[in-house]
Amino acid sequence: MDNPLQKYALITGAGSGLGKAAAESLLERGFVVFSCDRVFESNRQDRNAHFIKMDVTCDTSVAAALEYIKSITKRLDVVACFAGVISAGALAETDAVEALSIFNVNVLGVFRVNNAAFDMVKQAKGRYINVSSEYGVLNSAPFYTLYPATKHALEMYNIGLRREMSLFGIRVVCIRPGAYKTDIIGDFTSRYGRAIEKSVLYKDQLTKISRLMNKEFTKAKPASAFLKTFKKAALNKKPKFVYKTNNSLTMKLLNILPIKMQDWLIKRMLF
């Protein structure tokens, strides 16, 4: 039988980066943490830390992970979805399979996990934390469109979920992080490298924007700097609807400008 004083959390994308840092921070606060990621070879336990193999794009994998969790507890106080992938490249040179794949992780992956965990979150009157991005409310840059598109979709999902879950006393929180020093930066660089290599239409422009984006990444903070914001989202009795952390001043200023001026500046920079 569950200890009513014990807190339980499920974290996706917990194999590295911000998800891993978030999981470790809740362990330090006495939570039993179910760290889920497809990089884990099998399920294992180390005291209050459970490492669970989960692919958020697969209904069967998500269901199996939740069955494992239900064998330990019937309640989840926090479900935080960090699992995500980025994209790079021209839309005209991206096929539908790749586009579907990023939406499957960044949007439907969150949807799958949150739905599968609903009964357990309801039992605890817990909370959902959906990790968006500063690009969730910014206009997309050329050659970097699919990732912001998924985050815009996630923002709308988050609002709808928050309004529906209020009926059950479940809080729903969105976090919009900027750049942090995680594996995603290396992934971004390699993806742009492949996009430049294969591009026929935009090789020069892709090279320029890759340099600009990498310059922005120099402002990235360590993953540990994210934890102050995450703890507020996870632990505050009355959390904000949205938390922003380390968002880019350059991108904020660009997005303040009228759309026509944004288009003009981008064309001058890239074309």
C-alpha positions as CSV (number, residue, x, y, z in Angstrom):
1,M,0.0,0.0,0.0
2,D,1.2,3.5,-0.9
3,N,2.7,5.6,1.9
4,P,0.5,8.7,1.7
5,L,3.4,10.9,2.7
6,Q,5.7,9.6,-0.1
7,K,5.8,11.6,-3.3
8,Y,6.2,10.0,-6.7
9,A,7.3,11.5,-10.0
10,L,7.5,10.3,-13.6
11,I,10.1,12.1,-15.8
12,T,10.4,11.4,-19.6
13,G,13.6,12.2,-21.4
14,A,15.4,11.5,-18.2
15,G,18.4,9.8,-19.7
16,S,20.3,13.0,-20.2
17,G,20.2,16.8,-20.2
18,L,17.4,18.8,-18.4
19,G,15.3,15.7,-17.8
20,K,18.1,13.9,-16.0
21,A,18.9,17.0,-13.9
22,A,15.2,17.4,-13.0
23,A,14.9,13.7,-12.0
24,E,18.0,14.0,-9.7
25,S,16.6,17.2,-8.1
26,L,13.4,15.5,-7.1
27,L,15.3,12.5,-5.8
28,E,17.2,14.9,-3.5
29,R,13.8,16.2,-2.3
30,G,12.8,12.7,-1.2
31,F,10.6,11.7,-4.2
32,V,10.5,8.2,-5.6
33,V,11.4,9.0,-9.2
34,F,10.6,7.0,-12.3
35,S,13.1,8.1,-14.9
36,C,11.9,7.1,-18.4
37,D,13.9,7.1,-21.6
38,R,14.4,5.0,-24.6
39,V,18.2,5.0,-24.0
40,F,17.8,2.7,-21.0
41,E,18.4,-0.9,-21.9
42,S,16.1,-2.4,-19.3
43,N,14.2,-1.5,-16.1
44,R,16.3,-1.2,-13.0
45,Q,16.1,0.3,-9.5
46,D,18.6,2.1,-7.3
47,R,16.9,2.9,-4.0
48,N,14.3,5.6,-4.8
49,A,15.4,5.9,-8.4
50,H,13.8,3.7,-11.0
51,F,15.2,3.7,-14.6
52,I,12.6,2.6,-17.1
53,K,12.9,1.9,-20.8
54,M,10.2,3.9,-22.6
55,D,9.8,5.1,-26.2
56,V,7.2,7.9,-26.1
57,T,6.3,7.3,-29.7
58,C,5.1,3.8,-29.0
59,D,1.8,3.1,-27.3
60,T,2.9,-0.4,-26.2
61,S,6.2,0.9,-24.7
62,V,4.4,3.7,-22.7
63,A,1.7,1.2,-21.5
64,A,4.4,-1.3,-20.3
65,A,6.3,1.5,-18.5
66,L,3.1,2.6,-16.7
67,E,2.3,-1.0,-15.7
68,Y,5.7,-1.2,-14.1
69,I,5.1,2.0,-12.2
70,K,1.6,0.8,-11.1
71,S,3.2,-2.2,-9.5
72,I,4.9,0.2,-7.1
73,T,2.4,3.0,-6.6
74,K,-1.1,4.0,-7.7
75,R,-0.3,7.7,-7.4
76,L,1.9,10.2,-9.3
77,D,2.4,13.6,-7.9
78,V,4.4,14.9,-10.8
79,V,4.5,13.9,-14.5
80,A,7.1,16.0,-16.3
81,C,7.6,15.5,-20.1
82,F,11.1,16.4,-21.2
83,A,11.5,13.9,-24.1
84,G,12.0,15.9,-27.3
85,V,13.9,16.1,-30.5
86,I,15.0,19.0,-32.7
87,S,15.0,19.5,-36.5
88,A,17.1,21.3,-39.0
89,G,16.9,21.9,-42.7
90,A,14.8,23.4,-45.4
91,L,11.1,22.5,-45.5
92,A,11.3,21.8,-49.3
93,E,14.1,19.3,-48.6
94,T,12.4,17.6,-45.7
95,D,10.3,14.5,-46.3
96,A,7.0,13.7,-44.5
97,V,8.5,10.8,-42.6
98,E,11.0,13.1,-40.8
99,A,8.2,15.7,-40.2
100,L,5.9,13.1,-38.7
101,S,8.7,11.7,-36.5
102,I,9.4,15.1,-34.7
103,F,5.7,15.7,-34.1
104,N,5.4,12.1,-32.8
105,V,8.0,12.8,-30.1
106,N,7.4,16.4,-29.2
107,V,3.6,16.5,-29.3
108,L,2.0,13.1,-29.4
109,G,4.7,11.7,-27.1
110,V,3.5,14.2,-24.4
111,F,-0.1,13.4,-25.2
112,R,0.5,9.6,-24.8
113,V,2.3,9.8,-21.5
114,N,0.0,12.3,-19.9
115,N,-3.1,10.3,-20.9
116,A,-1.6,7.0,-19.8
117,A,-0.7,8.5,-16.4
118,F,-4.0,10.4,-15.9
119,D,-5.7,8.0,-13.3
120,M,-2.5,8.1,-11.2
121,V,-2.2,11.9,-11.4
122,K,-5.9,12.2,-10.5
123,Q,-5.5,9.9,-7.5
124,A,-2.7,12.2,-6.2
125,K,-4.3,15.5,-7.3
126,G,-0.9,15.9,-8.8
127,R,0.4,18.0,-11.6
128,Y,1.6,17.8,-15.2
129,I,4.7,19.7,-16.3
130,N,5.0,20.1,-20.1
131,V,8.4,21.3,-21.3
132,S,8.0,23.6,-24.3
133,S,10.7,26.0,-25.5
134,E,11.2,29.7,-25.9
135,Y,10.3,28.9,-29.6
136,G,6.9,27.8,-28.4
137,V,5.8,31.5,-28.7
138,L,8.3,32.9,-31.2
139,N,8.1,33.0,-34.9
140,S,10.1,30.3,-36.5
141,A,13.5,31.0,-38.2
142,P,13.9,29.7,-41.7
143,F,15.5,26.2,-41.8
144,Y,14.4,25.7,-38.2
145,T,10.6,25.4,-38.6
146,L,9.4,22.0,-37.6
147,Y,10.8,22.2,-34.0
148,P,9.0,25.5,-33.3
149,A,5.9,24.2,-35.0
150,T,5.8,21.3,-32.5
151,K,6.3,23.6,-29.6
152,H,3.5,25.9,-30.7
153,A,1.3,22.9,-30.9
154,L,2.4,21.8,-27.4
155,E,1.6,25.3,-26.1
156,M,-2.0,25.0,-27.3
157,Y,-2.3,21.4,-26.0
158,N,-1.0,22.7,-22.6
159,I,-3.6,25.4,-22.4
160,G,-6.4,22.9,-23.2
161,L,-5.1,20.3,-20.8
162,R,-4.8,22.9,-18.0
163,R,-8.4,24.0,-18.4
164,E,-9.8,20.4,-18.5
165,M,-7.7,19.2,-15.6
166,S,-8.8,22.1,-13.3
167,L,-12.0,20.1,-12.8
168,F,-10.0,17.4,-10.9
169,G,-7.7,19.8,-9.0
170,I,-4.8,18.8,-11.2
171,R,-2.4,21.6,-12.0
172,V,-0.8,21.9,-15.5
173,V,2.4,23.9,-15.9
174,C,4.4,24.9,-19.0
175,I,8.1,25.6,-18.9
176,R,9.8,27.5,-21.8
177,P,13.6,27.0,-21.5
178,G,16.1,28.7,-23.7
179,A,19.6,27.2,-24.5
180,Y,21.2,24.9,-21.9
181,K,24.4,22.9,-22.2
182,T,23.0,19.5,-23.0
183,D,23.4,16.9,-25.7
184,I,20.8,18.7,-27.8
185,I,23.4,21.3,-28.8
186,G,25.6,18.6,-30.3
187,D,22.6,17.0,-31.9
188,F,21.7,20.4,-33.4
189,T,25.2,20.9,-34.8
190,S,25.2,17.4,-36.4
191,R,21.7,17.8,-37.9
192,Y,22.7,21.1,-39.5
193,G,25.8,19.6,-40.8
194,R,23.8,16.8,-42.5
195,A,21.3,19.3,-43.8
196,I,24.0,21.5,-45.4
197,E,25.6,18.4,-46.9
198,K,22.5,17.2,-48.6
199,S,21.0,20.5,-49.6
200,V,20.7,21.5,-53.2
201,L,18.6,24.7,-52.8
202,Y,20.0,26.4,-49.7
203,K,23.5,25.3,-48.9
204,D,24.8,28.8,-48.4
205,Q,21.8,30.0,-46.3
206,L,21.9,26.9,-44.1
207,T,25.6,27.5,-43.4
208,K,24.9,31.1,-42.4
209,I,22.0,30.3,-40.1
210,S,23.9,27.4,-38.6
211,R,26.6,29.9,-37.6
212,L,24.0,32.3,-36.2
213,M,22.3,29.6,-34.1
214,N,25.7,28.3,-32.8
215,K,26.5,31.9,-31.7
216,E,23.2,31.9,-29.7
217,F,24.3,28.6,-28.1
218,T,27.4,30.4,-26.6
219,K,24.9,31.9,-24.2
220,A,23.8,28.4,-23.0
221,K,23.8,27.8,-19.3
222,P,24.6,24.5,-17.5
223,A,21.6,22.2,-16.9
224,S,21.9,22.7,-13.2
225,A,20.9,26.4,-13.7
226,F,17.5,25.2,-15.0
227,L,16.7,23.5,-11.6
228,K,15.6,26.7,-9.8
229,T,12.8,27.1,-12.3
230,F,11.9,23.4,-12.4
231,K,11.6,23.2,-8.7
232,K,9.1,26.1,-8.7
233,A,7.0,24.3,-11.3
234,A,7.2,21.0,-9.5
235,L,7.0,22.0,-5.8
236,N,5.2,25.3,-5.4
237,K,1.7,24.9,-4.0
238,K,0.4,27.4,-6.5
239,P,2.7,27.3,-9.5
240,K,2.4,29.8,-12.3
241,F,0.8,28.6,-15.6
242,V,4.1,29.3,-17.4
243,Y,7.7,29.6,-16.4
244,K,10.4,31.1,-18.7
245,T,14.1,30.5,-18.2
246,N,17.2,31.7,-20.0
247,N,15.2,33.0,-23.0
248,S,17.2,34.7,-25.8
249,L,17.1,38.5,-25.7
250,T,18.0,38.6,-29.4
251,M,15.0,36.4,-30.4
252,K,12.7,38.4,-28.1
253,L,13.7,41.7,-29.7
254,L,13.4,40.2,-33.2
255,N,9.9,39.1,-32.5
256,I,8.8,42.5,-31.2
257,L,9.3,43.9,-34.7
258,P,6.5,43.9,-37.3
259,I,6.4,40.8,-39.4
260,K,7.5,42.6,-42.6
261,M,10.5,44.0,-40.8
262,Q,11.4,40.6,-39.4
263,D,11.2,39.1,-43.0
264,W,13.4,42.0,-44.3
265,L,16.1,41.5,-41.7
266,I,16.1,37.7,-42.1
267,K,16.4,38.1,-45.9
268,R,19.3,40.6,-45.5
269,M,21.1,38.2,-43.2
270,L,20.6,35.0,-45.2
271,F,20.0,35.9,-48.8
